[in-house]
Amino acid sequence: MANPNHIDQIAERVERLLVRYAELQRTNVLLGNQVEALTHERDTLKSRLGAARARVDALLDRLPETPTVHIDPS
């Protein structure tokens, strides 16, 4: 039969592993939430950037054409 001291050591190690596993699960959930929030923020920023580009393009289209000036080098 196995040494009771050895069994106690294994049981203690299993308990530590279970605690660590629970900690990693909580961390994983938090990181998943963070990824979701950052993805949403990125999508919002991309949308705002697209809208700003459209506004700038619309303003550029409204600008009058500038005549080309030729300078006589002589």
ROPAPA-660511 format. One record per atom (N, C-alpha, C, CB): atom name; residue number from 1; x, y, z. Coordinates in Angstrom, 2 decimals, decimal comma. Atoms other than C-alpha are relative to their C-alpha. Glycine has a CB too. Layout:
<rs>
+------+-----+---------+---------+---------+
! atom !   n !      xx !      yy !      zz !
+------+-----+---------+---------+---------+
!   CA ! NUM !       X !       Y !       Z !
...
+------+-----+---------+---------+---------+
</rs>
This chain:
<rs>
+------+-----+---------+---------+---------+
! atom !   n !      xx !      yy !      zz !
+------+-----+---------+---------+---------+
!    N !   1 !    0,84 !   -1,19 !    0,00 !
!   CA !   1 !    0,00 !    0,00 !    0,00 !
!    C !   1 !    0,88 !    1,24 !    0,00 !
!   CB !   1 !   -0,95 !    0,00 !    1,21 !
!    N !   2 !   -0,77 !   -1,23 !    0,14 !
!   CA !   2 !    1,13 !    3,57 !   -0,73 !
!    C !   2 !    0,21 !    0,66 !    1,36 !
!   CB !   2 !   -0,70 !    0,98 !   -0,96 !
!    N !   3 !   -0,35 !   -0,73 !   -1,21 !
!   CA !   3 !    2,77 !    5,66 !    1,95 !
!    C !   3 !   -1,04 !    1,12 !    0,23 !
!   CB !   3 !    1,44 !    0,59 !   -0,10 !
!    N !   4 !    1,00 !   -1,05 !   -0,28 !
!   CA !   4 !    0,12 !    7,90 !    3,65 !
!    C !   4 !    0,59 !    1,40 !   -0,19 !
!   CB !   4 !   -0,54 !   -0,15 !    1,44 !
!    N !   5 !   -0,63 !   -1,30 !    0,18 !
!   CA !   5 !    2,60 !   10,80 !    3,59 !
!    C !   5 !    0,04 !    0,36 !   -1,49 !
!   CB !   5 !    1,44 !    0,00 !    0,60 !
!    N !   6 !   -0,05 !   -0,22 !    1,44 !
!   CA !   6 !    2,98 !   10,39 !   -0,16 !
!    C !   6 !   -1,39 !    0,34 !   -0,54 !
!   CB !   6 !    0,55 !   -1,26 !   -0,72 !
!    N !   7 !    1,39 !   -0,28 !    0,41 !
!   CA !   7 !   -0,81 !   10,32 !   -0,61 !
!    C !   7 !   -0,38 !    1,41 !    0,41 !
!   CB !   7 !   -0,98 !   -1,04 !    0,62 !
!    N !   8 !    0,29 !   -1,37 !   -0,46 !
!   CA !   8 !   -1,09 !   13,53 !    1,45 !
!    C !   8 !    0,67 !    1,03 !   -0,91 !
!   CB !   8 !    0,47 !    0,19 !    1,46 !
!    N !   9 !   -0,71 !   -0,92 !    0,89 !
!   CA !   9 !    1,51 !   15,19 !   -0,76 !
!    C !   9 !   -0,72 !    0,11 !   -1,35 !
!   CB !   9 !    1,45 !   -0,46 !   -0,21 !
!    N !  10 !    0,72 !    0,00 !    1,28 !
!   CA !  10 !   -0,38 !   14,16 !   -3,90 !
!    C !  10 !   -1,31 !    0,76 !    0,15 !
!   CB !  10 !   -0,26 !   -1,46 !   -0,47 !
!    N !  11 !    1,28 !   -0,68 !   -0,24 !
!   CA !  11 !   -3,68 !   15,36 !   -2,42 !
!    C !  11 !    0,22 !    1,52 !    0,09 !
!   CB !  11 !   -0,67 !   -0,53 !    1,29 !
!    N !  12 !   -0,30 !   -1,43 !   -0,14 !
!   CA !  12 !   -2,11 !   18,72 !   -1,51 !
!    C !  12 !    0,33 !    0,60 !   -1,38 !
!   CB !  12 !    1,19 !    0,22 !    0,99 !
!    N !  13 !   -0,36 !   -0,48 !    1,33 !
!   CA !  13 !   -0,68 !   19,08 !   -5,00 !
!    C !  13 !   -1,23 !    0,11 !   -0,90 !
!   CB !  13 !    1,05 !   -0,92 !   -0,64 !
!    N !  14 !    1,23 !   -0,03 !    0,78 !
!   CA !  14 !   -4,03 !   18,23 !   -6,58 !
!    C !  14 !   -0,84 !    1,21 !    0,41 !
!   CB !  14 !   -0,82 !   -1,32 !    0,19 !
!    N !  15 !    0,75 !   -1,17 !   -0,48 !
!   CA !  15 !   -5,69 !   20,89 !   -4,39 !
!    C !  15 !    0,59 !    1,29 !   -0,56 !
!   CB !  15 !    0,00 !    0,05 !    1,55 !
!    N !  16 !   -0,64 !   -1,20 !    0,55 !
!   CA !  16 !   -3,14 !   23,49 !   -5,51 !
!    C !  16 !   -0,28 !    0,14 !   -1,49 !
!   CB !  16 !    1,52 !   -0,04 !    0,25 !
!    N !  17 !    0,31 !   -0,01 !    1,42 !
!   CA !  17 !   -3,70 !   22,51 !   -9,12 !
!    C !  17 !   -1,45 !    0,44 !   -0,26 !
!   CB !  17 !    0,24 !   -1,38 !   -0,61 !
!    N !  18 !    1,39 !   -0,39 !    0,16 !
!   CA !  18 !   -7,46 !   22,89 !   -8,71 !
!    C !  18 !   -0,19 !    1,50 !    0,25 !
!   CB !  18 !   -0,89 !   -0,80 !    0,95 !
!    N !  19 !    0,07 !   -1,43 !   -0,28 !
!   CA !  19 !   -7,03 !   26,34 !   -7,17 !
!    C !  19 !    0,56 !    0,79 !   -1,18 !
!   CB !  19 !    0,77 !    0,35 !    1,30 !
!    N !  20 !   -0,63 !   -0,67 !    1,15 !
!   CA !  20 !   -4,70 !   27,35 !  -10,00 !
!    C !  20 !   -0,90 !   -0,07 !   -1,23 !
!   CB !  20 !    1,37 !   -0,62 !   -0,30 !
!    N !  21 !    0,91 !    0,16 !    1,12 !
!   CA !  21 !   -7,15 !   25,99 !  -12,56 !
!    C !  21 !   -1,16 !    0,99 !    0,11 !
!   CB !  21 !   -0,54 !   -1,44 !   -0,06 !
!    N !  22 !    1,10 !   -0,95 !   -0,21 !
!   CA !  22 !   -9,98 !   28,06 !  -11,05 !
!    C !  22 !    0,47 !    1,44 !   -0,26 !
!   CB !  22 !   -0,57 !   -0,12 !    1,43 !
!    N !  23 !   -0,56 !   -1,33 !    0,26 !
!   CA !  23 !   -7,75 !   31,16 !  -11,12 !
!    C !  23 !    0,16 !    0,24 !   -1,49 !
!   CB !  23 !    1,35 !    0,17 !    0,71 !
!    N !  24 !   -0,19 !   -0,14 !    1,45 !
!   CA !  24 !   -6,90 !   30,55 !  -14,77 !
!    C !  24 !   -1,32 !    0,13 !   -0,73 !
!   CB !  24 !    0,77 !   -1,20 !   -0,54 !
!    N !  25 !    1,32 !   -0,14 !    0,61 !
!   CA !  25 !  -10,56 !   30,12 !  -15,64 !
!    C !  25 !   -0,53 !    1,41 !    0,18 !
!   CB !  25 !   -0,99 !   -1,02 !    0,61 !
!    N !  26 !    0,45 !   -1,38 !   -0,25 !
!   CA !  26 !  -11,40 !   33,47 !  -14,00 !
!    C !  26 !    0,78 !    0,98 !   -0,86 !
!   CB !  26 !    0,16 !    0,37 !    1,49 !
!    N !  27 !   -0,83 !   -0,87 !    0,83 !
!   CA !  27 !   -8,48 !   35,13 !  -15,78 !
!    C !  27 !   -0,42 !   -0,09 !   -1,46 !
!   CB !  27 !    1,48 !   -0,37 !    0,16 !
!    N !  28 !    0,42 !    0,20 !    1,38 !
!   CA !  28 !   -9,60 !   33,65 !  -19,08 !
!    C !  28 !   -1,30 !    0,73 !   -0,29 !
!   CB !  28 !   -0,16 !   -1,49 !   -0,30 !
!    N !  29 !    1,27 !   -0,72 !    0,18 !
!   CA !  29 !  -13,11 !   35,05 !  -18,62 !
!    C !  29 !    0,26 !    1,50 !   -0,06 !
!   CB !  29 !   -0,99 !   -0,33 !    1,15 !
!    N !  30 !   -0,32 !   -1,43 !   -0,01 !
!   CA !  30 !  -11,71 !   38,49 !  -17,78 !
!    C !  30 !    0,68 !    0,41 !   -1,30 !
!   CB !  30 !    0,90 !    0,35 !    1,19 !
!    N !  31 !   -0,68 !   -0,32 !    1,26 !
!   CA !  31 !   -9,42 !   38,41 !  -20,81 !
!    C !  31 !   -0,97 !   -0,06 !   -1,18 !
!   CB !  31 !    1,17 !   -0,96 !   -0,22 !
!    N !  32 !    1,02 !    0,07 !    1,05 !
!   CA !  32 !  -12,32 !   37,33 !  -23,02 !
!    C !  32 !   -0,86 !    1,24 !   -0,02 !
!   CB !  32 !   -0,87 !   -1,24 !    0,19 !
!    N !  33 !    0,79 !   -1,23 !   -0,09 !
!   CA !  33 !  -14,35 !   40,28 !  -21,75 !
!    C !  33 !    0,79 !    1,19 !   -0,53 !
!   CB !  33 !   -0,43 !    0,26 !    1,44 !
!    N !  34 !   -0,86 !   -1,08 !    0,45 !
!   CA !  34 !  -11,42 !   42,58 !  -22,42 !
!    C !  34 !    0,14 !   -0,01 !   -1,53 !
!   CB !  34 !    1,39 !   -0,10 !    0,65 !
!    N !  35 !   -0,09 !    0,12 !    1,45 !
!   CA !  35 !  -11,03 !   41,27 !  -25,97 !
!    C !  35 !   -1,30 !    0,48 !   -0,64 !
!   CB !  35 !    0,31 !   -1,46 !   -0,41 !
!    N !  36 !    1,31 !   -0,41 !    0,53 !
!   CA !  36 !  -14,75 !   41,78 !  -26,57 !
!    C !  36 !   -0,15 !    1,53 !    0,05 !
!   CB !  36 !   -1,14 !   -0,67 !    0,79 !
!    N !  37 !    0,09 !   -1,46 !   -0,14 !
!   CA !  37 !  -14,60 !   45,37 !  -25,26 !
!    C !  37 !    0,92 !    0,70 !   -0,99 !
!   CB !  37 !    0,34 !    0,43 !    1,44 !
!    N !  38 !   -0,95 !   -0,62 !    0,93 !
!   CA !  38 !  -11,51 !   46,19 !  -27,32 !
!    C !  38 !   -0,45 !   -0,18 !   -1,45 !
!   CB !  38 !    1,39 !   -0,60 !    0,20 !
!    N !  39 !    0,52 !    0,22 !    1,36 !
!   CA !  39 !  -13,06 !   44,66 !  -30,44 !
!    C !  39 !   -1,12 !    0,99 !   -0,29 !
!   CB !  39 !   -0,50 !   -1,44 !   -0,16 !
!    N !  40 !    1,09 !   -0,97 !    0,17 !
!   CA !  40 !  -16,15 !   46,81 !  -29,93 !
!    C !  40 !    0,56 !    1,41 !   -0,18 !
!   CB !  40 !   -0,97 !   -0,05 !    1,21 !
!    N !  41 !   -0,62 !   -1,33 !    0,11 !
!   CA !  41 !  -13,99 !   49,90 !  -29,39 !
!    C !  41 !    0,66 !    0,18 !   -1,37 !
!   CB !  41 !    1,05 !    0,20 !    1,12 !
!    N !  42 !   -0,64 !   -0,06 !    1,31 !
!   CA !  42 !  -11,97 !   49,12 !  -32,54 !
!    C !  42 !   -1,03 !    0,20 !   -1,10 !
!   CB !  42 !    0,79 !   -1,27 !   -0,26 !
!    N !  43 !    1,04 !   -0,12 !    1,02 !
!   CA !  43 !  -15,14 !   48,69 !  -34,60 !
!    C !  43 !   -0,62 !    1,39 !    0,01 !
!   CB !  43 !   -1,08 !   -1,07 !    0,21 !
!    N !  44 !    0,54 !   -1,35 !   -0,12 !
!   CA !  44 !  -16,51 !   51,98 !  -33,27 !
!    C !  44 !    0,95 !    1,02 !   -0,59 !
!   CB !  44 !   -0,29 !    0,34 !    1,46 !
!    N !  45 !   -0,99 !   -0,94 !    0,53 !
!   CA !  45 !  -13,28 !   53,80 !  -34,10 !
!    C !  45 !    0,11 !   -0,11 !   -1,52 !
!   CB !  45 !    1,37 !   -0,27 !    0,64 !
!    N !  46 !   -0,05 !    0,17 !    1,45 !
!   CA !  46 !  -13,20 !   52,30 !  -37,59 !
!    C !  46 !   -1,21 !    0,66 !   -0,66 !
!   CB !  46 !    0,04 !   -1,50 !   -0,37 !
!    N !  47 !    1,21 !   -0,62 !    0,53 !
!   CA !  47 !  -16,77 !   53,46 !  -38,14 !
!    C !  47 !    0,12 !    1,53 !    0,03 !
!   CB !  47 !   -1,23 !   -0,46 !    0,82 !
!    N !  48 !   -0,18 !   -1,44 !   -0,11 !
!   CA !  48 !  -15,96 !   56,96 !  -36,90 !
!    C !  48 !    1,02 !    0,50 !   -1,02 !
!   CB !  48 !    0,44 !    0,39 !    1,41 !
!    N !  49 !   -1,01 !   -0,37 !    0,99 !
!   CA !  49 !  -12,87 !   57,06 !  -39,12 !
!    C !  49 !   -0,61 !    0,02 !   -1,40 !
!   CB !  49 !    1,19 !   -0,97 !    0,05 !
!    N !  50 !    0,66 !    0,02 !    1,31 !
!   CA !  50 !  -14,95 !   56,08 !  -42,14 !
!    C !  50 !   -0,91 !    1,20 !   -0,20 !
!   CB !  50 !   -0,80 !   -1,29 !   -0,16 !
!    N !  51 !    0,88 !   -1,16 !    0,09 !
!   CA !  51 !  -17,49 !   58,80 !  -41,39 !
!    C !  51 !    0,81 !    1,28 !   -0,16 !
!   CB !  51 !   -0,89 !    0,09 !    1,25 !
!    N !  52 !   -0,86 !   -1,19 !    0,12 !
!   CA !  52 !  -14,71 !   61,39 !  -40,96 !
!    C !  52 !    0,59 !    0,08 !   -1,40 !
!   CB !  52 !    1,12 !   -0,03 !    1,06 !
!    N !  53 !   -0,53 !    0,01 !    1,37 !
!   CA !  53 !  -13,16 !   60,34 !  -44,27 !
!    C !  53 !   -1,05 !    0,45 !   -1,00 !
!   CB !  53 !    0,51 !   -1,40 !   -0,37 !
!    N !  54 !    1,08 !   -0,39 !    0,91 !
!   CA !  54 !  -16,51 !   60,69 !  -45,98 !
!    C !  54 !   -0,25 !    1,50 !    0,08 !
!   CB !  54 !   -1,30 !   -0,77 !    0,33 !
!    N !  55 !    0,20 !   -1,45 !   -0,14 !
!   CA !  55 !  -16,93 !   64,20 !  -44,55 !
!    C !  55 !    1,13 !    0,78 !   -0,66 !
!   CB !  55 !   -0,10 !    0,39 !    1,49 !
!    N !  56 !   -1,14 !   -0,67 !    0,62 !
!   CA !  56 !  -13,42 !   65,21 !  -45,65 !
!    C !  56 !   -0,10 !   -0,09 !   -1,53 !
!   CB !  56 !    1,33 !   -0,62 !    0,49 !
!    N !  57 !    0,15 !    0,16 !    1,45 !
!   CA !  57 !  -14,03 !   63,79 !  -49,13 !
!    C !  57 !   -1,10 !    0,93 !   -0,54 !
!   CB !  57 !   -0,33 !   -1,47 !   -0,35 !
!    N !  58 !    1,10 !   -0,88 !    0,42 !
!   CA !  58 !  -17,32 !   65,71 !  -49,35 !
!    C !  58 !    0,47 !    1,45 !   -0,01 !
!   CB !  58 !   -1,22 !   -0,16 !    0,94 !
!    N !  59 !   -0,53 !   -1,37 !   -0,03 !
!   CA !  59 !  -15,55 !   68,93 !  -48,34 !
!    C !  59 !    0,97 !    0,24 !   -1,15 !
!   CB !  59 !    0,70 !    0,28 !    1,34 !
!    N !  60 !   -0,94 !   -0,13 !    1,11 !
!   CA !  60 !  -12,79 !   68,32 !  -50,89 !
!    C !  60 !   -0,73 !    0,13 !   -1,33 !
!   CB !  60 !    0,95 !   -1,20 !   -0,03 !
!    N !  61 !    0,78 !   -0,08 !    1,23 !
!   CA !  61 !  -15,39 !   67,81 !  -53,60 !
!    C !  61 !   -0,62 !    1,38 !   -0,18 !
!   CB !  61 !   -1,08 !   -1,06 !   -0,01 !
!    N !  62 !    0,62 !   -1,33 !    0,07 !
!   CA !  62 !  -16,89 !   71,21 !  -52,76 !
!    C !  62 !    1,00 !    1,11 !   -0,30 !
!   CB !  62 !   -0,72 !    0,30 !    1,29 !
!    N !  63 !   -1,01 !   -1,02 !    0,26 !
!   CA !  63 !  -13,59 !   73,05 !  -53,17 !
!    C !  63 !    0,05 !    0,30 !   -1,50 !
!   CB !  63 !    1,39 !   -0,46 !    0,50 !
!    N !  64 !   -0,12 !   -0,33 !    1,42 !
!   CA !  64 !  -13,24 !   74,97 !  -56,42 !
!    C !  64 !    1,33 !   -0,49 !   -0,55 !
!   CB !  64 !   -0,16 !    1,51 !   -0,23 !
!    N !  65 !   -1,24 !    0,40 !    0,66 !
!   CA !  65 !  -10,67 !   73,83 !  -58,93 !
!    C !  65 !    0,94 !    1,19 !   -0,02 !
!   CB !  65 !   -0,26 !   -0,52 !   -1,44 !
!    N !  66 !   -0,97 !   -1,08 !    0,05 !
!   CA !  66 !   -7,50 !   75,87 !  -58,74 !
!    C !  66 !    0,65 !    0,03 !   -1,38 !
!   CB !  66 !    1,07 !   -0,16 !    1,11 !
!    N !  67 !   -0,62 !   -0,06 !    1,33 !
!   CA !  67 !   -6,11 !   77,15 !  -62,03 !
!    C !  67 !    1,48 !   -0,31 !    0,10 !
!   CB !  67 !   -0,22 !    1,38 !   -0,66 !
!    N !  68 !   -1,42 !    0,31 !    0,05 !
!   CA !  68 !   -2,68 !   75,96 !  -63,03 !
!    C !  68 !    0,75 !    1,25 !   -0,44 !
!   CB !  68 !    0,27 !   -1,20 !   -0,97 !
!    N !  69 !   -0,79 !   -1,19 !    0,31 !
!   CA !  69 !   -0,13 !   78,79 !  -63,03 !
!    C !  69 !    1,32 !   -0,45 !   -0,60 !
!   CB !  69 !    0,23 !    0,88 !    1,27 !
!    N !  70 !   -1,28 !    0,30 !    0,64 !
!   CA !  70 !    2,76 !   78,55 !  -65,45 !
!    C !  70 !    0,91 !    1,18 !    0,20 !
!   CB !  70 !   -0,17 !   -0,32 !   -1,51 !
!    N !  71 !   -0,98 !   -1,06 !   -0,23 !
!   CA !  71 !    5,84 !   80,54 !  -64,56 !
!    C !  71 !    1,01 !   -0,05 !   -1,15 !
!   CB !  71 !    0,72 !   -0,17 !    1,38 !
!    N !  72 !   -0,96 !   -0,10 !    1,10 !
!   CA !  72 !    8,00 !   81,76 !  -67,44 !
!    C !  72 !    1,40 !    0,03 !    0,57 !
!   CB !  72 !   -0,28 !    1,26 !   -0,87 !
!    N !  73 !   -1,33 !    0,06 !   -0,61 !
!   CA !  73 !   11,58 !   80,75 !  -66,59 !
!    C !  73 !    0,95 !    1,07 !   -0,51 !
!   CB !  73 !    0,59 !   -1,34 !   -0,24 !
!    N !  74 !   -0,95 !   -0,99 !    0,53 !
!   CA !  74 !   13,14 !   83,57 !  -68,63 !
!    C !  74 !    0,06 !    1,27 !    0,77 !
!   CB !  74 !   -0,33 !    0,32 !   -1,40 !
+------+-----+---------+---------+---------+
</rs>
